[in-house]
Amino acid sequence: MFNWEEYLAPAVISAFEQETGHNVEQFYLDNEQQRDAMLLSGHGDNFDLVVIDSQALKTDGEKTYFVDIPMHKIANSAQLTQASQLACGRKGLPYAWGTLGIAYRASANPQGIDSWQALFDIAPGNQQKTIMLEDAIDSTGLSLIALGLPPYSEDKDDLKQAYALLKKQRVHLHSYGYGLSHAIDLQAASDITMAVAYSGDTKHFIKATGQQDWRYTIPREGTIIWTDCLAMPHRDSPIKTATIEFLNFISRPDIALLNAETIGLATPNLGALEIARDDYKNDRELFSSPAILAKSHYVKTLSNEQLKIRSRILQKLIHND
């Protein structure tokens, strides 16, 4: 399984291995470009499952990197919300959903953060201590939201403004990447104070660093709503029985809830929500308020030309062109 760090509960792995006799081996990705490079290189068939966002799955799925999920063999897939199934399509099994926001240390930001502008017009206390997401689509999308523009705009003038804002931000960044991976790698030695994060990341920042003052906020302008899916890369050999059993297992309401509560993600499993405690269902980091969601944007699949433009923007920023 090619997965993000801290994105599958150890207790779930143990239960699956004990019940089925199968073993789970995970390899971790730092960013989506790494995942895409692996798929393009033809090494995707080394994996049985890949965690992938719905947008990339639909783009890559058209290039036959992934096979259709045999849903008729996964009885527990009926527990999943219609919205999540539509997001993942034929090639993915819904795994989690959530929002993009800003993780920050309260000690460095005593007034809190309530706008995306704080990520681009970086205050002195966060300069050289901020990690920007290394994602061509989302980094551009967040800069567009900060400018009051649609995150998936294809207007050239909009994209020029987004690039200018990202270029202004760059000089005050610590780096591009995934802030949580940095925190896990450096642990208590991490000195970052702000990063683009996914809902549910905060507890992992605290666990990794021991820094208790990490907070998560969705800025007042709204955000991007994502869905992660489990997908099977195309391979010459038949789909393993173990893979189907794992997909069915992870979609069982009690297991989906155990996984969601342990790693801190919002489950798309209706059966899990029916048996969940109120403190989980009322967690505003995981389940945003209707007011925030009303101002937010569901992931949208972009044309290949738009993907190339946004990829060039990110590469120019990373290479300081």
N, C-alpha and C positions, 0 to 999 in steps of 0.2 A: 504494500500500500504506500503510495506517494502522498504525503500528508503534511499539513502544517504542524509545527511543534505544539504540544499541549492541546491537541484537537481530537483526541480519542481517549476516553477514560480508561486507566489501567484496570479498573474493576470490570469493565465491559470486556476487555481483552481476556482477562482471566476467566470470566464466566463463559465466554464463547469457547475458549480452548478446553475448558473442563467439560462442557456439555457436548461438544462435537468431536474433540480429539484433533482438531485442526490447529495449526500454529499461525499467528499473525506476526509479520515482520514489517516494520515501518521504516521508511526513508523520508527525510524531512526536506522541504523546499523553503528557500528564503524569500523568493519572489516569483511572480508569475512568468517573468521572462525566462527564468531557469527552467520552469516546467515546460514552457513552449519550446525551448531549445532542445530539451530532452525528447519531446515528441517529434520535432522536425528531424532529429538525428536518427530516428528509427528505433530508439531504445525504449519507446513506450511499451512495447510488447514484453518487456522484462517485468512489468507490473500487472497485477490482477485488477487493482483499483487505483484511481487517481481522484483526489478531491479537487474539484474545479468549480469556478463560479459559473452561473448560468449563461452569462454573456459570452465568455470564452468557449463554453461548451457548444453553444450554437454556432459560433464562428468556426471553431476547430472541427466540430462534428460534420460540417459541410465538406470538409477536406478528408473525411473518412478516417480520422484518427481514432474514433470511438465506434463501438458497435451498439446496436439497439439493446436496451435492457429488456430481458424477457419477463415482463411484468406478470404474466400469467403464472410464472413459477414463484412469485413473491407475494404470498397471500397477504402479508401485513402491509403491503403498499397501499391497500384500501384505507388505511388509517391516516394517510397524508392529505394535507389540504389541497384543494383544487388549484389554488393560486401557485403553490410550490410545484405541483406537477406540471402546470403550464410553463412555469419558469424553466424547469429542467428539461422539459420535452421528452422525446422518445429515448434519448441517449443518456439520461441521468436519473438517479434516484435521489429525491430531496433529502438533504442531511441537516441543514441549518439555514436560518435567515437572520438578518439583522441590519444594522446601520453602520455607516462610517461616522466617526466623530473625532474629537481631540482628547487624548489622554495627557494629563498635565500634573505636575507636582504642586500642591497647594502652597508649599513653603516658598516656591519661586513665583507663584501667582496668587497672592493673598486676596485679590479682588475677584478671583475666578476668571473664567473665559466664557464669553457668550456670543462670539462672532468668529466667522472664518477669517476675518481680517487679521486676527491675532496670530494666525499661522503664516501669514504672508508679510505683514508689517510687524516683524518679530521684536518684542520688547527686549531691552538690554539683558534682563535676567535669564532670557531663554536663548540668546544669541550663541551660536556654536554649540548649543545643547538641544537642538531640535532636529528630529529625524522626519524627513518627508517621504511619503510612500513612493516606492519605485515602481510605479504602475502608469503606463502611458495614458490609459483611459481615465482612471480615477484622479490622477494628479491634475490633469487638465480639467476634468469635470469639477473638481473642488475649487479650482481657481475661477472657473466660470460662475459657480454659485456665489463665491465671495464678491464677484463683480455684479451680482444681481441678474445673471444671464442663465439660460437653460444649460445644464451640464452636458447635454449631448448636441449642442448647437453645431451646425456645419457651416455657419457663416464665417467667412474668412476674416472679417474685421473683428468678430468675437474672439476667434482663435488668436489673432495678433495681440489683442488685449490680454488674453490669458497667458500667452508666452511672456509678455512684458512683465506681468505680475510675478510669474514663476522665476523670471530672471532676477527680479528685484529681491525675491526671497532667497535665492541661491547663496548669496554671499554671506548670509547669516546662519546657514545650516551647519549642523554637525555632519550630516551625510544623507544620502538617499538609501532607503531600504525599508525594513519592517522593524519598527521600534521594539516590539516584544522580543524578536529574535536577538536584537542587540542587548536587551536587558537580561535575557536568559544566558547569553554568552558571558557577559561581564559581571552579572549578579551584583553584589554589593558595591563593586567598583564602578558601576554605571553612574555617570554624572548627567545623563540627559534629563531634561525637565519638561519636554513637550514632544509629542509625536502623533501622527495620524494613527488612529487605532480602530479596531473593530469592536462593536458592542460585545461585552463579555471579557475583554482583554484586561481590564483593570485589576482583577484579582490575581492574574498571572504576573502583572508588573510587580505587585506587592510581594507575591510569593518568591519571585526570582531575585528581587533586589533587597527585600527586607525593609523597603521604604514605604511606610504606612500611609503617606499623604498623597498617593496617586488617586486622581479623580477622572471621571469620564463625562464629557459634555457633548450634546448635539447642539451646535450653534443655532441661533434664532432664525437664520436664513433657511433652515432645513438641510437635508442631506441626501445621500444616495442610499437606497434600500437594496441590499444584495441577497442572493440565494446561493448557497453552496450545494453542490450535487456530488454524488459518487458515480463515477463513470468507469467504463471498462475499455481500455485501449484495444485497438484492433490487433489480433494475433492469429497466427495460422492454426494453432491448436484449439480444440473446443473449450468453451467456458467451463472452468472448474466447478465441480459440485460444491467445493468449499466456498467459492465466491458467492454463489447463489444463497448458500446457507448463511453466510455472513450478512448479506443484504437483507434477508428475511429476519435475521436475529436483531440487527440494528434498528429495524423498523417495528419491532415488537414494542407495544406501549411502555411496559415496565422498563425495558432496556433503553429505549429512547429517552425516557425520563431520567434514568440513572445517569446516562451519558450527558444529557443536557445540564442537569443540576451539578454534576461533578466538574465539568469543564467550563460551565458558565456560558451556555449558548441558548438561543431561542429555538425551540424545536417546532417543526412544522407538523408534528404528529398530534392529531386531534385526540387520539386515545390517551396519549401521555398527558395532555393538558387536562383531561377529565379526572385524572387521578393525582394531579400535581397539588402541592401545598399552595396556600394563598401567597406566602412570602415569595415563592418563585414566580407565580403568575403576575404579581404586583411589582416585580423588579423593573424599575423604569429604565435601567441601563439596557436591559434585554428587550423589554416590551415598551416601546416609546409611546408617549401620549398621542391620542388621536390628533391633537392640534399640530404636533410636530410632524406626524406622518402625512397630514394633509398638505404640508408645505414641502414635502420631500418627493424624490423622484425614483421610480423603479428603474432598475437597470435596463438599458436599451441596447440592442445589437446595432453596431455601426457598420457602414459599408467598408469594404476593403481599402478604398481610397482614404476614408477618414481614419482608419486604423493606421495606415502608413503615415499620414500627417501627424497624428498624435505621437506615434513612435519616434518620428524625426524630432519633434519638440523635446521629448524626454532625452533622447540621445545628445542633442545639442546642449542641454542643461548639464547632463552628467559629465560630458567631455569638455565643458566650459568653452564651447564654440561661440 
